[in-house]
Amino acid sequence: ELRGLTFSPEGRFLATISVNGLVRFWDTQTGTPGIIYDWQIQPLHSIAFSHDGYRAAVGGPKGKIVIWDLE
C-alpha cells in the first residue's frame, strides 16, 4: 500500500513510501524502479526532497526522521 510520493526538484525521480517502510525511487523517463531503501521505521508517514535534490528525508512514528544524501 502506497503511503506517499514526491517528485525530485528536477522531475527526474519519483520517490514513493509504502506501509511496509520501503522507500523506492523510480526513473520518471523510463518508469523503472531504481534504488530501494529500508530504514526499519514503520510506518512511514512522509517523504520530501531538499530544494537542490541532493538529500531526501522520511518521517516515521513518534517523530523519527531519517535524512540521507542521494549522491
N, CA and C atoms as an extended XYZ file, in Angstrom:
213
Properties=species:S:1:pos:R:3:atomname:S:1:resname:S:1:resid:I:1 pbc="F F F"
N         0.842       -1.181        0.000 N   GLU     1
C         0.000        0.000        0.000 CA  GLU     1
C         0.885        1.241        0.000 C   GLU     1
N         0.601        2.128       -0.906 N   LEU     2
C         1.349        3.378       -1.047 CA  LEU     2
C         0.891        4.385        0.002 C   LEU     2
N         1.853        5.000        0.709 N   ARG     3
C         1.529        5.981        1.750 CA  ARG     3
C         1.803        7.412        1.310 C   ARG     3
N         2.738        7.597        0.386 N   GLY     4
C         3.066        8.944       -0.044 CA  GLY     4
C         4.011        8.915       -1.226 C   GLY     4
N         4.127       10.059       -1.877 N   LEU     5
C         5.051       10.170       -3.007 CA  LEU     5
C         5.452       11.618       -3.197 C   LEU     5
N         6.580       11.795       -3.864 N   THR     6
C         7.054       13.136       -4.196 CA  THR     6
C         7.996       13.044       -5.385 C   THR     6
N         8.023       14.108       -6.176 N   PHE     7
C         8.956       14.198       -7.297 CA  PHE     7
C        10.202       14.956       -6.861 C   PHE     7
N        11.342       14.555       -7.411 N   SER     8
C        12.569       15.312       -7.169 CA  SER     8
C        12.419       16.678       -7.827 C   SER     8
N        13.172       17.683       -7.362 N   PRO     9
C        13.003       19.041       -7.886 CA  PRO     9
C        13.139       19.155       -9.404 C   PRO     9
N        14.022       18.382      -10.008 N   GLU    10
C        14.207       18.467      -11.459 CA  GLU    10
C        13.242       17.549      -12.206 C   GLU    10
N        12.464       16.720      -11.465 N   GLY    11
C        11.462       15.856      -12.058 CA  GLY    11
C        11.983       14.534      -12.590 C   GLY    11
N        13.248       14.238      -12.365 N   ARG    12
C        13.832       13.004      -12.903 CA  ARG    12
C        13.414       11.763      -12.122 C   ARG    12
N        13.168       11.919      -10.821 N   PHE    13
C        12.816       10.787       -9.982 CA  PHE    13
C        11.477       11.005       -9.279 C   PHE    13
N        10.795        9.909       -9.065 N   LEU    14
C         9.617        9.876       -8.226 CA  LEU    14
C         9.974        8.979       -7.054 C   LEU    14
N         9.784        9.460       -5.841 N   ALA    15
C        10.043        8.662       -4.645 CA  ALA    15
C         8.705        8.295       -4.021 C   ALA    15
N         8.565        7.017       -3.659 N   THR    16
C         7.339        6.551       -3.027 CA  THR    16
C         7.665        5.892       -1.688 C   THR    16
N         6.717        5.979       -0.767 N   ILE    17
C         6.850        5.267        0.508 CA  ILE    17
C         5.647        4.349        0.664 C   ILE    17
N         5.876        3.212        1.301 N   SER    18
C         4.802        2.244        1.484 CA  SER    18
C         4.644        1.898        2.959 C   SER    18
N         3.549        1.237        3.284 N   VAL    19
C         3.264        0.903        4.679 CA  VAL    19
C         4.298       -0.056        5.258 C   VAL    19
N         4.985       -0.822        4.418 N   ASN    20
C         5.995       -1.751        4.917 CA  ASN    20
C         7.340       -1.068        5.191 C   ASN    20
N         7.383        0.261        5.046 N   GLY    21
C         8.578        1.018        5.385 CA  GLY    21
C         9.590        1.171        4.271 C   GLY    21
N         9.270        0.724        3.065 N   LEU    22
C        10.219        0.834        1.959 CA  LEU    22
C        10.084        2.176        1.245 C   LEU    22
N        11.240        2.721        0.867 N   VAL    23
C        11.307        3.925        0.039 CA  VAL    23
C        11.842        3.486       -1.314 C   VAL    23
N        11.089        3.765       -2.360 N   ARG    24
C        11.512        3.389       -3.708 CA  ARG    24
C        11.672        4.646       -4.553 C   ARG    24
N        12.716        4.633       -5.362 N   PHE    25
C        12.939        5.706       -6.318 CA  PHE    25
C        12.686        5.162       -7.716 C   PHE    25
N        11.899        5.891       -8.486 N   TRP    26
C        11.519        5.494       -9.832 CA  TRP    26
C        12.086        6.491      -10.827 C   TRP    26
N        12.560        6.005      -11.943 N   ASP    27
C        13.030        6.857      -13.033 CA  ASP    27
C        11.798        7.314      -13.809 C   ASP    27
N        11.526        8.609      -13.829 N   THR    28
C        10.310        9.112      -14.481 CA  THR    28
C        10.399        9.033      -16.003 C   THR    28
N        11.596        8.923      -16.546 N   GLN    29
C        11.752        8.832      -18.003 CA  GLN    29
C        11.386        7.439      -18.518 C   GLN    29
N        11.728        6.406      -17.718 N   THR    30
C        11.513        5.032      -18.165 CA  THR    30
C        10.418        4.310      -17.382 C   THR    30
N        10.079        4.823      -16.198 N   GLY    31
C         9.095        4.172      -15.342 CA  GLY    31
C         9.642        2.975      -14.585 C   GLY    31
N        10.946        2.774      -14.655 N   THR    32
C        11.545        1.618      -13.988 CA  THR    32
C        11.946        1.953      -12.560 C   THR    32
N        11.821        0.964      -11.654 N   PRO    33
C        12.252        1.189      -10.272 CA  PRO    33
C        13.765        1.226      -10.186 C   PRO    33
N        14.248        2.013       -9.243 N   GLY    34
C        15.687        2.130       -9.015 CA  GLY    34
C        16.040        1.670       -7.622 C   GLY    34
N        16.677        2.533       -6.890 N   ILE    35
C        17.149        2.215       -5.540 CA  ILE    35
C        15.968        2.006       -4.592 C   ILE    35
N        16.118        1.054       -3.677 N   ILE    36
C        15.131        0.812       -2.624 CA  ILE    36
C        15.839        0.929       -1.282 C   ILE    36
N        15.262        1.711       -0.371 N   TYR    37
C        15.804        1.868        0.976 CA  TYR    37
C        14.822        1.289        1.982 C   TYR    37
N        15.350        0.673        3.023 N   ASP    38
C        14.530        0.190        4.130 CA  ASP    38
C        15.170        0.702        5.416 C   ASP    38
N        14.587        1.734        6.007 N   TRP    39
C        15.162        2.369        7.189 CA  TRP    39
C        14.691        1.732        8.491 C   TRP    39
N        13.889        0.674        8.392 N   GLN    40
C        13.415       -0.048        9.576 CA  GLN    40
C        12.611        0.830       10.535 C   GLN    40
N        11.927        1.832       10.010 N   ILE    41
C        10.981        2.604       10.822 CA  ILE    41
C         9.634        2.537       10.102 C   ILE    41
N         8.715        1.881       10.727 N   GLN    42
C         7.415        1.695       10.099 CA  GLN    42
C         6.323        2.197       11.013 C   GLN    42
N         5.255        2.692       10.504 N   PRO    43
C         5.025        3.022        9.112 CA  PRO    43
C         5.625        4.382        8.783 C   PRO    43
N         5.991        4.563        7.541 N   LEU    44
C         6.467        5.873        7.105 CA  LEU    44
C         5.260        6.771        6.857 C   LEU    44
N         5.408        8.046        7.228 N   HIS    45
C         4.288        8.988        7.100 CA  HIS    45
C         4.493       10.033        6.016 C   HIS    45
N         5.759       10.352        5.697 N   SER    46
C         6.003       11.426        4.735 CA  SER    46
C         7.376       11.261        4.097 C   SER    46
N         7.533       11.906        2.946 N   ILE    47
C         8.820       11.912        2.249 CA  ILE    47
C         8.967       13.258        1.549 C   ILE    47
N        10.210       13.734        1.473 N   ALA    48
C        10.469       15.023        0.820 CA  ALA    48
C        11.902       15.052        0.299 C   ALA    48
N        12.110       15.827       -0.751 N   PHE    49
C        13.445       16.118       -1.276 CA  PHE    49
C        13.857       17.504       -0.808 C   PHE    49
N        15.155       17.712       -0.654 N   SER    50
C        15.647       19.070       -0.411 CA  SER    50
C        15.474       19.869       -1.697 C   SER    50
N        15.537       21.183       -1.591 N   HIS    51
C        15.305       22.035       -2.764 CA  HIS    51
C        16.330       21.814       -3.869 C   HIS    51
N        17.556       21.380       -3.505 N   ASP    52
C        18.577       21.136       -4.519 CA  ASP    52
C        18.581       19.695       -5.031 C   ASP    52
N        17.760       18.814       -4.427 N   GLY    53
C        17.645       17.437       -4.869 CA  GLY    53
C        18.758       16.512       -4.422 C   GLY    53
N        19.655       16.999       -3.575 N   TYR    54
C        20.786       16.175       -3.130 CA  TYR    54
C        20.492       15.381       -1.864 C   TYR    54
N        19.389       15.658       -1.198 N   ARG    55
C        19.026       14.937        0.019 CA  ARG    55
C        17.538       14.601       -0.019 C   ARG    55
N        17.208       13.570        0.737 N   ALA    56
C        15.805       13.200        0.913 CA  ALA    56
C        15.592       12.916        2.390 C   ALA    56
N        14.352       12.983        2.809 N   ALA    57
C        14.013       12.718        4.208 CA  ALA    57
C        12.682       11.989        4.270 C   ALA    57
N        12.578       11.089        5.250 N   VAL    58
C        11.312       10.418        5.523 CA  VAL    58
C        10.970       10.622        6.988 C   VAL    58
N         9.680       10.668        7.265 N   GLY    59
C         9.207       10.792        8.637 CA  GLY    59
C         8.455        9.541        9.031 C   GLY    59
N         8.719        9.081       10.247 N   GLY    60
C         8.085        7.878       10.750 CA  GLY    60
C         7.359        8.125       12.054 C   GLY    60
N         7.072        7.051       12.774 N   PRO    61
C         6.313        7.169       14.019 CA  PRO    61
C         7.106        7.859       15.123 C   PRO    61
N         6.376        8.484       16.024 N   LYS    62
C         6.945        9.141       17.208 CA  LYS    62
C         8.025       10.155       16.858 C   LYS    62
N         7.873       10.841       15.738 N   GLY    63
C         8.784       11.906       15.359 CA  GLY    63
C        10.111       11.462       14.773 C   GLY    63
N        10.276       10.184       14.456 N   LYS    64
C        11.527        9.715       13.856 CA  LYS    64
C        11.664       10.271       12.447 C   LYS    64
N        12.858       10.763       12.150 N   ILE    65
C        13.158       11.309       10.828 CA  ILE    65
C        14.487       10.737       10.367 C   ILE    65
N        14.543       10.332        9.113 N   VAL    66
C        15.792        9.879        8.501 CA  VAL    66
C        16.081       10.809        7.333 C   VAL    66
N        17.300       11.347        7.301 N   ILE    67
C        17.747       12.219        6.214 CA  ILE    67
C        18.988       11.583        5.620 C   ILE    67
N        19.068       11.523        4.293 N   TRP    68
C        20.245       10.920        3.684 CA  TRP    68
C        20.619       11.628        2.389 C   TRP    68
N        21.899       11.510        2.034 N   ASP    69
C        22.438       12.056        0.796 CA  ASP    69
C        22.098       11.118       -0.353 C   ASP    69
N        21.739       11.668       -1.476 N   LEU    70
C        21.349       10.867       -2.630 CA  LEU    70
C        22.482       10.672       -3.636 C   LEU    70
N        23.620       11.232       -3.398 N   GLU    71
C        24.724       11.073       -4.358 CA  GLU    71
C        25.381        9.745       -4.219 C   GLU    71
